[in-house]
Amino acid sequence: MSITFYYGSGSPFAWRVQLALEHKALPYERKVLSFAAGDTRKPEFVALNPRHEVPTIVDGDFVLTESLAITLYLAKKYAHGALYPVRPQDEARAWQWSFWAIAEVDRGVNIWSLHAVRLPPDERDAALREAALGVLAAPFKVLDAALSENPYLLGPDFTIADLNVAAVISRAIDMDLSTWPNLENWLLRCLERPAARRALALKTRSDVETPVETTRRIARINRL
């Protein structure tokens, strides 16, 4: 049975699900919704997600929203024992890192990328960009230290913990990460995986095709 994946053009969150689907090589139908055209507010989509937000997936008769909830669900259902840890302790650590990424680095990375890359140059705020770097320094130091002894967050193997954290901070690949060499090398390893390259190609194409007004709207909605 194919999964239906609702992807928002320009969304900084939906590509996380794209990354999980590509890593598990699951059959899926990708439906790109346009914020500008009001696709997320159309009745057929609001019936699935009353908050009219992406990403959203439909797996059989099961509907799920929130990007990292979706990636954890997909990994546990379709890649248990591979991408998803077997031991309860490792499962808990995967949750820990996933929640940490949302709480500690998600907003900072998105603010930085908007004001360093994604908004037109004359609309970028250098003060916001530098403030974001300041906020990220402490959590990046934590992540760098966690990667000092093993190539991945839970040990020698890539897991859903790495997928989720790398997805959240993926736009940091455009930063100067030389202060945190373990983080930098880990992020490159994560994003150079074949499945990640496929997902990034789709994300890059979507970014290029996203009208600048959509990027501005996403920034306003998320107070970035």
Secondary structure, 3 states (H helix, E strand, C coil): CCEEEEEECCCCCHHHHHHHHHHHCCCEEEEEECCCCCHHHCHHHHCCCCCCCCCEEEECCEEEECHHHHHHHHHHHHCECCCECCCHHHHHHHHHHHHHHHHHCHHHHHHHHHHHHHCCHHHCCHHHHHHHHHHHHHHHHHHHHHCCCCCECCECCCCHHHHHHHHHCHHHHHCCCCCCHHHHHHHHHHHCCHHHHHHHHHHHHHHHHCCHHHHHHHHHHCCC
